[in-house]
Amino acid sequence: MTRTNLGVGAGAIRVLLIATLLVLNALVGLGHGPVAARGLAQGEDCATDAAGGGSPAAASPAAAASPAGGGGENGGTPPNIAFLPKDVENDYFVTAAGGAEEAAAEIGGEFQQVGPATASAAEQVTYVQTLTQQEVDAIVVSANDPDALSPSLQAAMDQGIAVVSYDSDVAAEARMAFVNQANSEAIGRIQVQIMGRLLGCEGEIAILSAASTATNQNAWIEFMRDELERPGYENLELVTVEYGDDDAQVSYDTTVELLTAYPDLRGIISPTSVGIAAAAQALEAEGRGGDVQLTGLGLPNALRAYVESGTIEEFALWNPVDLGYLAYYTAAALVDGTITGALGETFEAGRLGSYTIGESGEVLLGPPFVFNAENIGEFDF
């Protein structure tokens, strides 16, 4: 039997699972034409235009997709696995929970999702301690602050509980595996590439991130900065990095402040599903939708209206349903002893096929892909 507890404020929500993830186009080259006067054509980015070569982040979903097939069940007692996201109200994590539920049903295991209503590392620590007392078999966590969570997660592992991080990693010594939604370099670079194409490689841009302590956000931003150092981006200037703390109102207000502080601002990159939606709302309220370009990471359902209105031309993401699904299978494989988290170990992840443990315990879901007006209707999450 699968036991489900979606946590605070999300019990009634059920995610429509995608039966087949369509690979629609190559990662770089999606789009439907420039929006700025000097925008680049399909298939180009600023570095390509300058150097005549492709970007190192220009991976194709078709070339790097997870193998099809798989589907064997874990042996032994069905696992009792708890997910602890950054917050349980975020649609992104509700969607990922749908994938975890799917995996639990296939395996015959138990699933619950618990956590704070707003992103809080201190509250996450309390939940880890409670789950440890409950003697769950595994904790799957997305960290608000990797260092703050480490002692409690290490204590959980000392009690024989498997710990897996997903979405946002914790310190390596505080977990056994990290299910990474996509290569951090690819995620960071593709957002700059999109913005560069939209602006024709010229203008002032800002980054609106989540919490300043979020591991994944900081890793992506470092690769964004590195992409901006490549030949071809000389006229694309990053003027500031601001933080909305994955809070819709804070992100909205910060967007308005950016428009005031930087009157020549031409673009905003927001690598957070909460931030990009709030920024789109603020741009439309300020009459700047389509004037200030906006891209980043978001959910198709949450951003569909902004794509249709032209406030967002393109944005990137992976499939959070598959992320939750893979994270559950990874935890289950650790619980039943199929893997220990060591480099080179392999395991089956149901419909996603076979995966191999990489360096530092990383399990890589796959590359990001780009959504736009031409393809967003094909997705429902």
C-alpha positions, 0 to 999 in steps of 0.5 A, a space after each residue: 500500500 502507498 501511504 500519502 501525506 502531502 503536508 501543509 496546504 497541499 493534501 488536495 493537490 494531485 499532479 497529472 503525471 506525464 506518460 511520455 516526456 516528449 523530446 521536441 527540439 534541440 536545447 539550443 535553437 528552440 524559440 520563435 524568433 527574436 524579440 529585441 531589435 538585435 535578437 539572434 536567430 534560432 540556433 545561435 547564442 552570443 558565444 556562437 555568434 562571436 566564435 563560430 562554435 557551439 556552447 558547452 552547455 548546448 546539450 540535446 535532450 534527445 542525445 542525453 535522455 535517460 534510457 527507456 525501460 527498466 521497472 524492476 521492483 526493489 526486493 525485501 520490505 517495502 520502504 517507508 520514504 519521507 520527502 522534505 522539500 524546501 517548502 510544501 506550498 511550492 508548486 514545483 515540489 508538489 509536482 515532484 511529489 507526484 513523481 515520488 508517489 508514482 514510484 512508491 506505487 510501482 514499488 509498493 512502498 510508503 510515501 509522505 511529504 512533510 516540511 515548512 510552509 515557507 522556505 526555512 532551514 531551521 524548520 527543516 532541521 526540526 522535521 529531520 529530527 522528527 522523521 528520525 524519531 519516527 524511524 523512517 527508512 529514508 529521508 529525501 531532502 532539498 536543502 534551504 541551507 546545506 550546512 544547517 541541515 548537516 548535523 541532523 542528517 548525519 544523526 539520521 544516518 547514524 540511526 541507519 536512515 538512508 539520506 538522499 538530497 535532490 534539487 538542492 544538495 546538502 554537504 556530501 558527508 550528510 547524505 548518501 546520494 544527490 539526485 541532480 535535476 540536470 548538470 549545474 553547468 548546463 542549467 546556469 549557462 542555458 539561462 544566460 544563452 537564452 537571455 543573450 539571444 533575446 537581447 542580441 547580446 547587448 544590455 544590462 541584466 540582473 539575476 533574481 535568485 532564491 535564498 542566498 544560501 541555496 546550494 543549487 542557486 549559487 552553483 548556477 549563478 557561478 556558471 552564469 557569471 562564467 558564461 558571461 565571460 565568454 567572447 561574444 558577451 562583452 556587451 551584456 552586463 550583469 549589474 546585480 544579483 538580488 534575492 527573493 528568498 523563494 517568497 512570492 511577495 519579496 520576489 515581486 517587490 525586488 523586481 519593482 525595486 530593480 526596475 527603479 534602481 536600474 532604469 536601463 535594465 533590459 533583462 532579468 534572469 530568475 532561476 527559481 520557479 517562485 521568483 520567475 512567476 513573481 517577476 512576470 507578475 511585477 513586470 506586467 503590473 508595471 507595464 514592462 512586460 516584453 520591454 524588460 525580457 525575463 527568463 529563468 527556471 519555471 513550471 509550464 503551467 505557472 508560466 503559460 499565461 506569461 508566455 502567451 502574453 509575451 512577457 516571457 519568450 523562453 524559459 528552461 527547466 527539467 521535468 520535476 515529476 521525473 526528478 521526484 520519481 528518480 529520487 524515490 527510486 534512488 532512496 529505495 535502492 539505498 534502503 534495500 542495499 542495491 547501492 551504497 552511494 559508491 562511484 560506479 554503482 548502477 540501479 534501475 529506476 522504473 520507466 526512466 531505466 538504468 542510472 549510475 552513481 557518479 562522482 560525489 554520489 551524484 545521480 544525474 536526471 538529464 539536461 534541461 530543455 527550453 519552453 516557448 510559445 511553440 511547445 509549452 502546450 505539450 506539457 502539463 505540470 
